[in-house]
């Protein structure tokens, strides 16, 4: 009887060994449980991070809050993370070249996850020939953000600058 109970515990331990653990409602994925997590969750948003990355550290609390909210609402979307420094094979498989990289997996599809690129949404890229005139024009047109708080300090810059339209 005791042997049977120990055998059942051992089998249960093996079955659960590769199940993703959670940290602050975020699934912690490894190569050994990645496929299982994709199969178990219809929608999976996965952050590939490095523990030393400042942007990753800044993202972590908000990512955890979002994961907790989605889980509490009973959403089909789950948030997960992969330490790309430990799971370099996974990072390489999904083309991770910088941190954090966030990929959205739908219905277990590993062939074409959607990559989140919103990190640079406020960035303005200079395109064109590098000349003094083009650079000055670029700087003039990008010195003010698209939305700026109107205060006594910003009024002269808004109304007195060379930019007449946005």
C-alpha positions in Angstrom: 0.0 0.0 0.0 2.8 2.4 0.9 4.7 1.5 -2.2 1.6 2.3 -4.4 1.2 5.7 -2.7 4.8 6.5 -3.2 4.5 5.5 -6.9 1.5 7.7 -7.3 3.3 10.6 -5.8 6.4 10.1 -8.0 4.2 9.9 -11.1 2.3 13.1 -10.1 5.6 14.8 -9.5 6.9 13.9 -12.9 3.7 15.1 -14.6 3.8 18.4 -12.8 7.6 18.9 -13.2 7.3 20.7 -16.5 4.1 22.7 -15.7 4.8 26.4 -15.8 5.2 28.0 -12.4 3.8 31.5 -11.8 5.5 34.7 -10.4 3.0 37.5 -9.7 0.4 35.9 -12.1 3.0 35.7 -14.9 3.8 32.2 -16.2 7.5 31.4 -16.1 8.4 29.5 -19.3 11.4 27.4 -20.2 12.2 25.3 -23.2 10.8 22.3 -21.3 7.3 23.8 -20.7 7.0 26.3 -23.6 5.0 24.0 -25.9 2.7 22.9 -23.1 1.9 26.5 -22.2 1.1 27.3 -25.8 -1.2 24.3 -26.0 -2.9 25.2 -22.7 -3.6 28.9 -23.4 -5.5 30.2 -26.5 -3.7 33.5 -26.3 -0.3 33.9 -24.8 1.8 37.1 -24.6 5.4 36.2 -23.9 8.1 38.6 -22.8 11.7 37.5 -23.5 13.8 39.4 -21.0 17.3 39.6 -19.5 17.5 40.0 -15.7 20.1 42.8 -16.0 18.1 44.8 -18.5 16.9 48.2 -17.2 13.9 48.3 -19.5 12.9 44.8 -18.5 13.1 45.7 -14.8 10.9 48.8 -15.4 8.4 46.7 -17.4 8.1 43.9 -14.8 5.7 45.5 -12.2 3.3 46.8 -14.9 3.4 43.5 -16.7 2.6 41.7 -13.5 -0.3 44.0 -12.8 -1.7 43.4 -16.3 -1.3 39.6 -15.8 -3.1 39.7 -12.5 -6.0 41.8 -13.9 -6.4 39.5 -16.9 -6.4 36.4 -14.7 -8.9 37.9 -12.3 -11.2 38.8 -15.1 -11.0 35.2 -16.4 -9.5 36.3 -19.7 -8.3 33.8 -22.2 -5.2 35.9 -22.5 -2.3 34.9 -20.3 1.0 36.7 -19.8 4.3 34.8 -19.6 8.0 35.5 -19.5 11.2 33.7 -20.6 14.6 34.5 -19.2 16.4 34.7 -22.6 19.8 34.6 -20.9 19.0 31.1 -19.5 16.8 29.9 -22.4 19.0 31.1 -25.3 17.7 28.4 -27.6 14.1 29.7 -27.3 15.3 33.3 -27.7 17.2 32.3 -30.9 14.2 30.3 -32.2 12.0 33.3 -32.0 14.5 35.9 -33.3 15.1 37.7 -30.0 17.8 40.3 -30.6 17.1 42.8 -27.9 15.4 43.1 -24.5 12.6 43.1 -23.8 11.0 41.4 -26.8 7.3 40.7 -26.6 5.6 38.1 -28.8 1.9 37.3 -29.0 1.1 33.6 -29.7 -2.4 32.7 -30.9 -3.9 29.2 -30.8 -0.5 27.6 -30.2 0.9 28.9 -33.5 4.7 29.0 -33.2 5.4 29.7 -36.8 4.2 33.3 -36.9 3.9 35.0 -33.5 3.1 38.7 -33.6 5.8 40.9 -32.2 4.9 44.0 -30.2 6.8 47.0 -31.6 5.1 49.8 -29.6 8.2 50.5 -27.6 9.4 53.0 -30.2 6.1 54.5 -31.1 7.2 57.9 -29.9 10.5 57.8 -31.8 11.0 59.9 -34.9 13.4 58.5 -37.4 15.5 60.7 -39.7 15.2 59.5 -43.3 16.8 61.1 -46.3 20.1 62.6 -47.3 22.2 63.9 -44.5 22.6 67.6 -45.2 22.7 70.6 -42.9 19.3 71.8 -44.2 17.6 68.4 -43.9 19.0 67.9 -40.3 17.9 71.4 -39.2 14.4 70.8 -40.8 14.1 67.5 -38.9 15.1 69.0 -35.6 12.7 72.0 -36.0 9.8 69.7 -36.8 10.6 67.2 -34.0 11.5 69.5 -31.1 8.0 69.5 -29.7 6.1 66.4 -28.8 2.7 65.8 -30.5 1.0 66.5 -27.3 2.3 69.1 -24.8 0.9 70.6 -21.7 0.0 74.2 -22.1 1.6 76.2 -19.3 3.2 79.6 -18.9 6.6 78.1 -19.5 5.6 76.2 -22.7 3.4 79.0 -24.3 6.4 80.9 -25.8 7.7 77.7 -27.3 4.3 76.7 -28.7 3.3 80.1 -30.1 6.7 81.7 -30.7 8.5 78.8 -32.4 9.2 78.3 -36.1 6.7 75.4 -36.3 3.3 76.6 -37.4 1.6 73.3 -37.9 1.9 69.8 -36.4 
